Amino acid sequence: MKNSILIAAILSLALASPVLAQGPKATEKQPAPAAQPMKMTITGKIAKAEEGYIIQGQKPRELFTILNANPEVLDKLVKSGKTVTIEAVSVVGDNVNIRKIDGKVYQEPKVCTP
């Protein structure tokens, strides 16, 4: 009985001791890891919606909103109805920026500057 009480006392002291405890102190702040954009490959069709262009994903089966829409490129795909493979970067939620379509570098839309 004395041994079990002694062992319990030693364990409680060891666990409470900051010298023996592992990990950062509660007051230390760890730097947040840099947010890396999530790269994804989507197989699907391009469609035009009220708010712009979307990808009707077949794999993964989800709708994605294209943020960097280039009408010159996307209108041709909408009219063709062709299923394409898109390499994109997830921005927020289901919003994506296209990087490549069928292995070809996607031309970003030209921004007009005054």
C-alpha positions in Angstrom: 0.0 0.0 0.0 2.8 2.4 0.9 4.6 1.6 -2.4 1.5 2.4 -4.5 1.0 5.7 -2.7 4.7 6.5 -3.2 4.5 5.6 -6.9 1.4 7.7 -7.4 3.1 10.7 -5.7 6.2 10.4 -7.8 4.1 10.2 -11.0 2.0 13.2 -10.1 5.2 15.2 -9.4 6.9 14.1 -12.6 3.8 15.0 -14.8 3.5 18.4 -13.2 7.1 19.3 -13.5 7.8 21.7 -16.3 11.3 20.3 -16.7 10.1 16.8 -17.5 7.1 17.9 -19.5 7.4 17.7 -23.3 6.1 20.2 -25.9 5.9 24.0 -26.0 4.9 26.1 -23.0 1.4 27.5 -23.1 2.7 31.0 -23.4 4.9 30.2 -26.5 3.2 30.8 -29.8 4.1 28.5 -32.6 4.3 30.1 -36.1 1.3 29.2 -38.3 2.2 27.1 -41.3 2.0 29.0 -44.6 -1.3 28.3 -46.3 -0.5 26.3 -49.5 -3.2 26.5 -52.2 -4.6 23.0 -52.8 -3.9 21.8 -56.3 -6.6 19.6 -57.9 -7.4 17.8 -61.1 -11.0 18.0 -62.3 -12.6 16.1 -65.1 -15.8 17.7 -66.4 -17.5 20.2 -68.7 -17.4 24.0 -68.7 -20.8 25.7 -68.6 -21.9 29.3 -68.4 -24.0 30.4 -65.4 -25.6 33.7 -64.3 -22.5 34.6 -62.2 -19.9 33.5 -64.8 -18.4 30.2 -65.8 -18.5 26.9 -63.8 -17.1 23.5 -64.1 -19.6 20.7 -63.9 -17.3 18.2 -62.4 -17.7 14.5 -63.2 -14.6 13.6 -61.1 -14.9 14.8 -58.5 -18.7 15.1 -58.9 -19.1 18.7 -57.8 -19.8 22.2 -59.2 -16.8 24.6 -59.2 -16.9 28.4 -59.9 -14.1 29.6 -62.1 -12.6 32.8 -60.7 -10.1 33.5 -63.5 -12.5 33.1 -66.4 -11.3 33.9 -69.9 -14.4 34.1 -72.1 -12.3 33.7 -75.3 -11.1 30.3 -74.2 -14.1 29.1 -72.2 -16.9 30.0 -74.7 -15.4 27.6 -77.2 -15.5 24.8 -74.6 -19.1 25.6 -73.6 -20.2 25.4 -77.2 -18.4 22.1 -77.8 -19.8 20.4 -74.8 -16.5 18.5 -74.6 -15.4 16.9 -71.4 -11.9 18.2 -70.4 -9.3 17.6 -67.7 -8.6 20.7 -65.7 -5.6 21.4 -63.5 -6.7 24.0 -61.0 -6.0 25.6 -57.6 -8.7 25.8 -55.0 -9.1 29.3 -53.7 -11.9 29.2 -51.2 -14.6 26.5 -51.0 -15.7 25.5 -54.5 -13.9 28.5 -56.2 -11.0 27.6 -58.4 -8.4 29.3 -60.6 -7.6 27.2 -63.7 -3.9 26.5 -64.5 -4.2 24.0 -67.4 -6.9 22.5 -69.6 -6.1 19.2 -71.3 -2.5 19.7 -70.5 -2.2 23.1 -72.2 -1.4 26.2 -70.1 -4.6 28.2 -69.6 -4.4 31.8 -70.7 -5.4 34.1 -67.9 -7.9 36.8 -68.9 -6.3 40.1 -69.8 -6.9 42.8 -67.3 -7.6 46.3 -68.7 -5.8 49.1 -66.9 -6.7 52.7 -67.3 
